[in-house]
């Protein structure tokens, strides 16, 4: 691992987000966001020396941030080897979708009382995905999809649900890396995202919930099949 690795350069760019009093939580936020964006794929070794230098934080602060993200199932610590971005399997996918169904469909049912800014976040995320699609930025389409589902959870208007969704969707992004053809995986869901947004904004919440359930069934099946093929 060298200082020229792409993720190290990205973290160096994030240094401005931190200051001399930065906490481990803020460092964890930076690393989590890079995972959500797909910049830290599963299996990436996070060198303490390189990451600490890139972010200009102490080793103790970095280690605490690593511990927080290990607790969130985003990183793993391997004895005598270091810290790595976690590699998921089909069992993780099944559990992720089990939890997503509980959180996101419940949030849709609460959308009738959601503040206007929470509804606007849905359209903003879908529009970002559509712009990325027009420019054929497929990794960014995936990131916009993550933000769309964050906005779905946001319909509950609950800081605790927001926090759970951030952790859950960061872990989900790690599962996306199993898809060898990101365009073929992400592209069809742009239309689904727009459809669900329209239904929610129009107040057709039961229909939106059914559409979201179908969405989950399709996406989970695709990811599960990809993990099965990888295991052969």
C-alpha positions as a Markdown table, in Angstrom:
| # | Residue | x | y | z |
|---|---|---|---|---|
| 1 | Unk | 0.0 | 0.0 | 0.0 |
| 2 | Unk | 1.5 | 3.4 | -1.0 |
| 3 | Unk | 0.6 | 7.0 | -0.7 |
| 4 | Unk | -0.3 | 7.0 | -4.4 |
| 5 | Unk | -3.4 | 4.7 | -4.0 |
| 6 | Unk | -6.6 | 6.5 | -5.1 |
| 7 | Unk | -8.3 | 6.2 | -1.8 |
| 8 | Unk | -5.3 | 7.9 | 0.0 |
| 9 | Unk | -5.6 | 10.9 | -2.4 |
| 10 | Unk | -9.3 | 11.1 | -1.8 |
| 11 | Unk | -8.8 | 11.2 | 2.0 |
| 12 | Unk | -6.1 | 13.9 | 1.6 |
| 13 | Unk | -8.8 | 16.0 | -0.2 |
| 14 | Unk | -11.1 | 15.4 | 2.8 |
| 15 | Unk | -8.6 | 16.9 | 5.2 |
| 16 | Unk | -10.3 | 20.3 | 4.9 |
| 17 | Unk | -13.4 | 18.8 | 6.5 |
| 18 | Unk | -11.5 | 18.2 | 9.7 |
| 19 | Unk | -9.7 | 20.5 | 12.0 |
| 20 | Unk | -7.2 | 20.1 | 14.9 |
| 21 | Unk | -10.0 | 19.2 | 17.3 |
| 22 | Unk | -11.6 | 16.7 | 14.9 |
| 23 | Unk | -13.1 | 13.7 | 16.7 |
| 24 | Unk | -13.0 | 10.0 | 15.8 |
| 25 | Unk | -16.7 | 10.3 | 14.9 |
| 26 | Unk | -15.9 | 12.9 | 12.2 |
| 27 | Unk | -13.1 | 10.8 | 10.8 |
| 28 | Unk | -15.5 | 7.8 | 10.7 |
| 29 | Unk | -18.0 | 10.0 | 8.9 |
| 30 | Unk | -15.5 | 10.8 | 6.2 |
| 31 | Unk | -14.5 | 7.1 | 5.7 |
| 32 | Unk | -18.2 | 6.0 | 5.7 |
| 33 | Unk | -19.0 | 8.6 | 3.1 |
| 34 | Unk | -16.2 | 7.3 | 0.9 |
| 35 | Unk | -17.6 | 3.8 | 1.3 |
| 36 | Unk | -21.1 | 5.1 | 0.3 |
| 37 | Unk | -19.5 | 6.7 | -2.8 |
| 38 | Unk | -17.9 | 3.4 | -3.8 |
| 39 | Unk | -14.3 | 4.8 | -3.5 |
| 40 | Unk | -13.4 | 2.2 | -0.8 |
| 41 | Unk | -14.3 | -1.2 | -2.3 |
| 42 | Unk | -14.4 | -4.4 | -0.2 |
| 43 | Unk | -11.1 | -5.8 | 0.7 |
| 44 | Unk | -9.2 | -2.5 | 0.6 |
| 45 | Unk | -6.5 | -2.4 | 3.2 |
| 46 | Unk | -6.6 | 0.9 | 5.2 |
| 47 | Unk | -3.0 | 1.6 | 6.2 |
| 48 | Unk | -2.9 | 3.6 | 9.5 |
| 49 | Unk | 0.1 | 5.4 | 8.3 |
| 50 | Unk | -1.3 | 6.5 | 5.0 |
| 51 | Unk | -4.8 | 7.3 | 6.2 |
| 52 | Unk | -3.5 | 9.2 | 9.2 |
| 53 | Unk | -1.2 | 11.2 | 7.0 |
| 54 | Unk | -3.9 | 11.9 | 4.4 |
| 55 | Unk | -6.3 | 13.2 | 7.0 |
| 56 | Unk | -3.7 | 14.7 | 9.3 |
| 57 | Unk | -5.1 | 13.0 | 12.4 |
| 58 | Unk | -3.4 | 11.1 | 15.2 |
| 59 | Unk | -3.0 | 7.3 | 15.1 |
| 60 | Unk | -5.2 | 7.1 | 18.3 |
| 61 | Unk | -8.0 | 9.1 | 16.6 |
| 62 | Unk | -7.8 | 7.0 | 13.5 |
| 63 | Unk | -7.9 | 3.7 | 15.5 |
| 64 | Unk | -11.0 | 4.9 | 17.3 |
| 65 | Unk | -12.6 | 5.8 | 14.0 |
| 66 | Unk | -11.7 | 2.3 | 12.7 |
| 67 | Unk | -13.3 | 0.7 | 15.8 |
| 68 | Unk | -16.5 | 2.6 | 15.2 |
| 69 | Unk | -16.7 | 1.4 | 11.7 |
| 70 | Unk | -15.9 | -2.2 | 12.7 |
| 71 | Unk | -18.9 | -2.0 | 15.0 |
| 72 | Unk | -21.0 | -0.8 | 12.0 |
| 73 | Unk | -19.8 | -3.9 | 10.0 |
| 74 | Unk | -18.1 | -1.7 | 7.5 |
| 75 | Unk | -14.5 | -2.6 | 8.4 |
| 76 | Unk | -12.8 | -5.7 | 9.8 |
| 77 | Unk | -9.6 | -5.9 | 11.9 |
| 78 | Unk | -7.5 | -8.9 | 11.1 |
| 79 | Unk | -4.8 | -9.8 | 13.7 |
| 80 | Unk | -1.3 | -9.1 | 12.4 |
| 81 | Unk | -2.6 | -7.9 | 9.1 |
| 82 | Unk | -4.4 | -4.7 | 9.7 |
| 83 | Unk | -7.8 | -3.1 | 8.9 |
| 84 | Unk | -9.7 | -3.9 | 5.8 |
| 85 | Unk | -13.0 | -2.8 | 4.2 |
| 86 | Unk | -15.4 | -5.6 | 4.9 |
| 87 | Unk | -16.3 | -8.2 | 2.2 |
| 88 | Unk | -20.0 | -9.2 | 2.4 |
| 89 | Unk | -21.6 | -12.5 | 1.5 |
| 90 | Unk | -25.1 | -13.7 | 0.5 |
| 91 | Unk | -26.2 | -14.0 | 4.1 |
| 92 | Unk | -25.4 | -10.3 | 4.7 |
| 93 | Unk | -27.5 | -9.4 | 1.6 |
| 94 | Unk | -30.5 | -11.3 | 3.0 |
| 95 | Unk | -30.2 | -9.6 | 6.4 |
| 96 | Unk | -29.7 | -6.2 | 4.9 |
| 97 | Unk | -32.9 | -6.5 | 2.8 |
| 98 | Unk | -34.8 | -7.9 | 5.7 |
| 99 | Unk | -34.0 | -4.7 | 7.7 |
| 100 | Unk | -34.6 | -2.4 | 4.7 |
| 101 | Unk | -38.0 | -3.8 | 4.2 |
| 102 | Unk | -38.9 | -3.0 | 7.8 |
| 103 | Unk | -37.4 | 0.5 | 7.8 |
| 104 | Unk | -38.2 | 1.8 | 4.4 |
| 105 | Unk | -41.7 | 0.5 | 3.9 |
| 106 | Unk | -42.6 | 1.8 | 7.3 |
| 107 | Unk | -41.2 | 5.2 | 6.4 |
| 108 | Unk | -43.3 | 5.3 | 3.2 |
| 109 | Unk | -46.4 | 4.7 | 5.3 |
| 110 | Unk | -45.5 | 7.8 | 7.3 |
| 111 | Unk | -44.9 | 10.0 | 4.3 |
| 112 | Unk | -48.2 | 11.7 | 4.6 |
| 113 | Unk | -46.9 | 13.7 | 7.6 |
| 114 | Unk | -43.3 | 14.1 | 6.3 |
| 115 | Unk | -42.0 | 17.7 | 6.2 |
| 116 | Unk | -41.7 | 19.3 | 2.7 |
| 117 | Unk | -37.9 | 19.1 | 2.8 |
| 118 | Unk | -38.0 | 15.4 | 3.3 |
| 119 | Unk | -40.2 | 15.0 | 0.2 |
| 120 | Unk | -37.9 | 17.3 | -1.8 |
| 121 | Unk | -34.9 | 15.1 | -0.9 |
| 122 | Unk | -36.5 | 12.2 | -2.8 |
| 123 | Unk | -36.7 | 14.2 | -6.0 |
| 124 | Unk | -33.2 | 15.6 | -5.5 |
| 125 | Unk | -31.7 | 12.1 | -5.3 |
| 126 | Unk | -33.6 | 10.8 | -8.3 |
| 127 | Unk | -32.6 | 13.9 | -10.3 |
| 128 | Unk | -29.0 | 13.4 | -9.4 |
| 129 | Unk | -29.2 | 9.8 | -10.6 |
| 130 | Unk | -30.7 | 10.9 | -13.9 |
| 131 | Unk | -28.0 | 13.4 | -14.4 |
| 132 | Unk | -25.3 | 10.9 | -13.7 |
| 133 | Unk | -27.1 | 8.5 | -16.1 |
| 134 | Unk | -27.1 | 11.1 | -18.9 |
| 135 | Unk | -23.3 | 11.4 | -18.4 |
| 136 | Unk | -22.8 | 7.7 | -18.1 |
| 137 | Unk | -21.3 | 8.0 | -14.6 |
| 138 | Unk | -22.4 | 4.6 | -13.4 |
| 139 | Unk | -20.7 | 4.6 | -10.0 |
| 140 | Unk | -22.4 | 8.0 | -9.3 |
| 141 | Unk | -25.7 | 6.5 | -10.4 |
| 142 | Unk | -25.2 | 3.9 | -7.7 |
| 143 | Unk | -24.4 | 6.6 | -5.2 |
| 144 | Unk | -27.5 | 8.6 | -6.1 |
| 145 | Unk | -29.5 | 5.4 | -5.6 |
| 146 | Unk | -28.1 | 5.1 | -2.1 |
| 147 | Unk | -29.1 | 8.7 | -1.4 |
| 148 | Unk | -32.6 | 8.0 | -2.8 |
| 149 | Unk | -33.1 | 5.2 | -0.2 |
| 150 | Unk | -31.6 | 7.5 | 2.5 |
| 151 | Unk | -34.4 | 9.9 | 1.5 |
| 152 | Unk | -37.0 | 7.1 | 1.7 |
| 153 | Unk | -35.9 | 6.4 | 5.3 |
| 154 | Unk | -36.0 | 10.2 | 5.9 |
| 155 | Unk | -39.8 | 10.2 | 5.3 |
| 156 | Unk | -40.0 | 8.9 | 8.9 |
| 157 | Unk | -38.6 | 12.3 | 10.0 |
| 158 | Unk | -36.5 | 10.5 | 12.7 |
| 159 | Unk | -32.9 | 11.2 | 13.5 |
| 160 | Unk | -32.5 | 7.7 | 14.8 |
| 161 | Unk | -33.9 | 6.2 | 11.5 |
| 162 | Unk | -31.6 | 8.6 | 9.6 |
| 163 | Unk | -28.6 | 7.2 | 11.5 |
| 164 | Unk | -29.6 | 3.6 | 11.0 |
| 165 | Unk | -30.1 | 4.2 | 7.3 |
| 166 | Unk | -26.7 | 5.8 | 6.9 |
| 167 | Unk | -25.0 | 2.7 | 8.4 |
| 168 | Unk | -27.3 | 0.2 | 6.6 |
| 169 | Unk | -26.8 | 1.8 | 3.2 |
| 170 | Unk | -23.1 | 2.1 | 3.5 |
| 171 | Unk | -23.0 | -1.6 | 4.1 |
| 172 | Unk | -25.3 | -2.1 | 1.2 |
| 173 | Unk | -22.9 | -0.2 | -1.1 |
| 174 | Unk | -20.3 | -2.8 | -0.3 |
| 175 | Unk | -22.7 | -5.4 | -1.7 |
| 176 | Unk | -23.1 | -3.5 | -4.9 |
| 177 | Unk | -19.4 | -4.1 | -5.8 |
| 178 | Unk | -20.2 | -7.8 | -6.6 |
| 179 | Unk | -22.1 | -6.6 | -9.7 |
| 180 | Unk | -19.6 | -6.9 | -12.6 |
| 181 | Unk | -21.7 | -4.6 | -14.8 |
| 182 | Unk | -22.8 | -1.6 | -12.8 |
| 183 | Unk | -24.7 | 0.0 | -15.7 |
| 184 | Unk | -26.9 | -3.1 | -16.2 |
| 185 | Unk | -27.5 | -3.3 | -12.5 |
| 186 | Unk | -28.2 | 0.4 | -11.7 |
| 187 | Unk | -29.8 | 1.7 | -14.8 |
| 188 | Unk | -33.3 | 0.0 | -14.6 |
| 189 | Unk | -33.8 | 1.3 | -11.0 |
| 190 | Unk | -33.8 | 4.9 | -12.1 |
| 191 | Unk | -37.3 | 4.5 | -13.6 |
| 192 | Unk | -38.4 | 2.7 | -10.4 |
| 193 | Unk | -37.0 | 5.5 | -8.2 |
| 194 | Unk | -38.9 | 8.1 | -10.2 |
| 195 | Unk | -42.1 | 6.1 | -10.1 |
| 196 | Unk | -41.9 | 5.6 | -6.3 |
| 197 | Unk | -41.2 | 9.3 | -5.8 |
| 198 | Unk | -44.2 | 10.3 | -7.9 |
| 199 | Unk | -46.4 | 8.0 | -6.0 |
| 200 | Unk | -45.2 | 9.3 | -2.6 |
| 201 | Unk | -45.6 | 12.9 | -3.7 |
| 202 | Unk | -49.1 | 12.2 | -5.0 |
| 203 | Unk | -50.0 | 10.6 | -1.7 |
| 204 | Unk | -50.5 | 7.1 | -3.2 |
| 205 | Unk | -48.7 | 5.6 | -0.3 |
| 206 | Unk | -50.1 | 2.0 | -0.4 |
| 207 | Unk | -49.2 | 1.8 | -4.1 |
| 208 | Unk | -45.7 | 3.3 | -3.3 |
| 209 | Unk | -45.2 | 0.7 | -0.6 |
| 210 | Unk | -46.1 | -2.2 | -3.0 |
| 211 | Unk | -43.8 | -0.8 | -5.6 |
| 212 | Unk | -41.0 | -0.6 | -3.1 |
| 213 | Unk | -41.6 | -4.2 | -2.0 |
| 214 | Unk | -41.3 | -5.4 | -5.6 |
| 215 | Unk | -38.2 | -3.3 | -6.0 |
| 216 | Unk | -36.6 | -5.0 | -3.0 |
| 217 | Unk | -37.5 | -8.4 | -4.3 |
| 218 | Unk | -35.9 | -7.8 | -7.6 |
| 219 | Unk | -32.7 | -6.2 | -6.3 |
| 220 | Unk | -32.2 | -8.8 | -3.6 |
| 221 | Unk | -32.6 | -11.6 | -6.1 |
| 222 | Unk | -30.0 | -10.0 | -8.4 |
| 223 | Unk | -27.4 | -9.5 | -5.7 |
| 224 | Unk | -28.0 | -13.0 | -4.2 |
| 225 | Unk | -27.5 | -14.5 | -7.6 |
| 226 | Unk | -24.3 | -12.5 | -8.2 |
| 227 | Unk | -22.9 | -13.7 | -4.8 |
| 228 | Unk | -23.8 | -17.3 | -5.7 |
| 229 | Unk | -22.0 | -17.1 | -9.0 |
| 230 | Unk | -18.9 | -15.6 | -7.3 |
| 231 | Unk | -18.9 | -18.5 | -4.9 |
| 232 | Unk | -18.8 | -21.2 | -7.6 |
